[in-house]
Amino acid sequence: MIKNKYKILLVEDESNIRNLIATMLETSGYQALLAGSCSMAKTLYTSHLPDLIILDLGLPDMDGMSFLEFVRNESLTPIIVLSARSTEKDKVTALDMGANDYVTKPFSSAELLARVRSGLRNSRYGSVEGRLPDGKFTLKNLEIDYDARQVFIKGEEIKLTQTEYNIVALLSKNCGKMMTYAAIIKAIWGGYAQDGSIKKLQVNMANIRKKFGALPGEANYIINELGVGYRMNAERE
Ligand code: CA
C-alpha cells in the first residue's frame, strides 16, 4: 500500500545526533527533513510545511526559541523541543511559547518516537477532529461524552465535579500535549498561575487521579511532570 509519509522537520546542529535521529525516523516510516540552523529550518518549513518539528534549542545562528516563535506565528504544527537545557523553567518557557512537548538530552529513541507519535496524534485530534462527529473522545478504556459532560472508564461513569470535568476535557482536547500549570489555570479559572491557584489545580488533579485510579490499572491517563504541568497520555510510555 502506498501512503503518504509524515514529514518531520528535524532542526539540530550536531551532525551525529541529527543523523542518528534521521535514521531512526526513516526506519520508523517517516520522511525526515534536516536542518542544521534556524535559517535552514525556516527555508525548509516554508517550502515543505512539515507535519511535525523536532527542535534543538542551541543552534549556531539563532536561538531555537526564535524559530519556535516564527512557526507559531504561522501554524499549530506540533513542535517537540529537544534540549540539553533541563530546568523546569526552561521547559515551562518553551511550552508556554507554544511547544507541544519537551524531551531532554540524553534521550532514548523509544522515548522520542513515542513523543512523535503523540504529537502527530495530537495534531489529528486538533481543532478539526478534536471533537469527533458524535461529540465523543476515546482513549483506551476512557470515554468522554462532551455534550453530556460525562466521563466513563470501561463503560462505568466516573463522577467528577464541574471543575474536575473541565480539567479532564481540556487535557483530552490537547491529548499528547504537555500542558503547563499556567496554561491549565488560565483555561479553567482565567487568570494567572500563583501559588494558590497551582495548589488548587493540584488538589483537583489529585482527586481526578484518585477517581480514575479507582479501577485497577487505569491510573495512567494523566501524567504529571513535577514543576512543569500535566499531559493526557496518548499511549503508555
Ligand atoms: Ca545544539
Boltz pocket constraint, residues with backbone or C-beta under 6 A from the ligand:
constraints:
  - pocket:
      binder: B
      contacts: [[A, 12], [A, 13], [A, 14], [A, 56], [A, 57], [A, 58], [A, 59]]
      max_distance: 6.0
